[in-house]
Amino acid sequence: MYGAYWCPHCADQKKLFGDSFKFISYVECDAKVENGDPEACKKAGIEAYPTWIFSYGTQITGTQKLTKLSELSNCQ
């Protein structure tokens, strides 16, 4: 998931995962944060937050239901 610390939709997405968000590969796109990597976000073509990019190339944006993410990632 690509996102930004100030993004309310990213915060909503993180809440849906609860403690399990630690298992999500997350890229912070804002350089103001210590671990921010805006270059990675630029390289990935991120234009909206949150953006999910799956290993097979599918990309979706916006807050997603866990069932949809499970289906797209083939992960229960």
KEVOBA-433075 format. One record per residue: residue in one letter; z, x, y of N, C-alpha, C, CB in turn. Coordinates in steps of 0.05 Angstrom, whole numbers, padded with zeros to 5 digits, always signed. Glycine has a CB too. Layout:
N
aZXYZXYZXYZXY ...
This chain:
76
m+00000+00017-00023+00000+00000+00000+00000+00018+00025+00024-00019+00000 y-00017+00011+00043-00018+00024+00069-00005+00005+00089-00048+00032+00077 g+00012+00016+00106+00025-00001+00126+00036+00014+00149+00047-00017+00112 a+00052+00000+00165+00064+00012+00189+00093+00001+00191+00048+00007+00215 y+00111+00018+00199+00139+00010+00201+00144-00014+00219+00156+00033+00210 w+00127-00018+00239+00131-00039+00259+00117-00065+00251+00121-00030+00285 c+00102-00065+00229+00086-00088+00220+00103-00109+00207+00063-00079+00202 p+00105-00134+00218+00121-00154+00205+00110-00163+00178+00123-00178+00224 h+00084-00162+00174+00072-00170+00148+00080-00149+00127+00042-00173+00151 c+00081-00124+00135+00089-00103+00116+00118-00107+00108+00085-00074+00129 a+00135-00114+00128+00163-00119+00122+00166-00143+00103+00178-00125+00148 d+00149-00164+00107+00150-00187+00089+00142-00178+00060+00131-00209+00099 q+00121-00161+00058+00112-00152+00032+00133-00136+00018+00086-00136+00035 k+00146-00118+00033+00168-00102+00022+00191-00119+00012+00178-00082+00043 k+00197-00141+00027+00219-00159+00019+00212-00172-00008+00223-00180+00040 l+00187-00180-00012+00179-00193-00037+00185-00175-00061+00150-00200-00036 f+00182-00149-00058+00187-00130-00079+00217-00123-00082+00172-00104-00075 g+00232-00126-00061+00260-00120-00062+00264-00090-00069+00275-00138-00082 d+00284-00085-00086+00290-00058-00095+00267-00045-00110+00315-00058-00112 s+00249-00061-00121+00226-00050-00136+00205-00038-00119+00214-00072-00153 f+00207-00040-00092+00186-00028-00075+00186+00002-00078+00192-00036-00045 k+00207+00014-00087+00208+00043-00091+00187+00052-00112+00236+00052-00100 f+00177+00034-00127+00156+00041-00147+00128+00038-00136+00159+00023-00171 i+00125+00029-00111+00099+00026-00099+00091+00051-00084+00099+00002-00079 s+00066+00059-00088+00055+00082-00073+00050+00072-00045+00029+00094-00087 y+00066+00081-00026+00064+00071+00001+00056+00094+00020+00091+00059+00011 v+00037+00088+00038+00028+00107+00058+00034+00095+00085-00003+00113+00055 e+00051+00108+00100+00058+00100+00128+00036+00110+00146+00086+00112+00137 c+00024+00092+00162+00001+00098+00178+00008+00106+00207-00018+00075+00179 d+00033+00103+00215+00041+00109+00242+00052+00137+00244+00061+00088+00253 a+00041+00153+00261+00049+00181+00264+00077+00184+00276+00030+00196+00282 k+00088+00162+00288+00114+00164+00300+00137+00167+00280+00119+00139+00317 v+00131+00161+00255+00150+00163+00233+00148+00190+00220+00147+00139+00212 e+00170+00202+00212+00170+00229+00201+00150+00232+00179+00198+00235+00191 n+00148+00213+00161+00130+00215+00138+00103+00201+00143+00143+00203+00113 g+00097+00195+00168+00072+00181+00175+00048+00199+00169+00072+00174+00204 d+00027+00186+00159+00002+00201+00152-00022+00186+00162+00000+00205+00121 p-00025+00185+00189-00048+00170+00200-00075+00180+00191-00047+00170+00230 e-00077+00206+00184-00103+00217+00175-00110+00204+00148-00101+00247+00172 a-00091+00201+00130-00096+00189+00104-00106+00160+00108-00071+00189+00086 c-00094+00146+00127-00102+00118+00133-00130+00117+00145-00082+00105+00152 k-00136+00136+00162-00162+00137+00174-00183+00143+00153-00163+00158+00197 k-00177+00162+00136-00195+00170+00114-00201+00147+00095-00184+00194+00099 a-00180+00130+00090-00183+00107+00072-00196+00083+00086-00155+00099+00062 g-00200+00085+00112-00213+00064+00127-00195+00040+00132-00237+00054+00112 i-00170+00045+00135-00150+00023+00139-00154+00011+00167-00121+00033+00135 e-00157-00015+00168-00161-00029+00194-00140-00050+00199-00188-00041+00195 a-00125-00058+00178-00104-00079+00180-00081-00072+00161-00116-00107+00174 y-00058-00084+00167-00034-00078+00151-00023-00105+00140-00013-00063+00167 p-00011-00104+00117-00014-00084+00097-00042-00085+00084+00008-00087+00075 t-00050-00062+00074-00075-00060+00059-00068-00048+00031-00096-00042+00073 w-00078-00061+00011-00075-00052-00016-00102-00042-00026-00064-00075-00035 i-00102-00017-00037-00126-00006-00049-00120+00001-00078-00137+00019-00033 f-00135-00010-00096-00130-00006-00125-00148+00016-00136-00135-00032-00140 s-00139+00028-00158-00153+00051-00169-00182+00047-00175-00139+00059-00194 y-00191+00022-00179-00218+00016-00185-00235+00009-00161-00220-00006-00206 g-00222+00011-00137-00237+00007-00112-00232-00019-00097-00264+00010-00117 t-00221-00039-00109-00217-00064-00096-00196-00060-00073-00206-00086-00116 q-00202-00072-00051-00185-00070-00027-00179-00098-00017-00197-00053-00005 i-00153-00104-00011-00145-00130+00000-00125-00124+00023-00133-00149-00021 t-00125-00142+00042-00107-00139+00065-00089-00164+00068-00122-00134+00091 g-00067-00160+00081-00049-00182+00086-00027-00183+00065-00063-00208+00087 t-00006-00199+00071+00016-00203+00053+00005-00217+00028+00039-00218+00066 q+00011-00206+00005+00001-00217-00020+00024-00228-00038-00015-00196-00036 k+00018-00248-00053+00037-00257-00073+00039-00237-00095+00029-00286-00084 l+00063-00234-00106+00067-00215-00128+00049-00221-00152+00096-00214-00136 t+00044-00246-00157+00027-00254-00179-00002-00243-00176+00026-00284-00183 k-00012-00244-00151-00039-00233-00146-00039-00203-00149-00048-00241-00118 l-00019-00190-00138-00018-00160-00141-00015-00152-00170+00006-00149-00124 s+00000-00168-00185+00003-00162-00214-00023-00165-00228+00024-00181-00226 e-00038-00185-00221-00064-00190-00234-00084-00167-00226-00075-00217-00225 l-00085-00160-00201-00104-00140-00192-00097-00112-00201-00105-00140-00162 s-00071-00107-00206-00063-00080-00214-00060-00078-00244-00037-00072-00201 n-00062-00101-00258-00057-00102-00287-00029-00091-00294-00079-00086-00302 c-00010-00099-00277+00018-00090-00281+00036-00114-00279+00025-00068-00259 q+00053-00118-00299+00072-00140-00299+00095-00134-00282+00080-00148-00327 
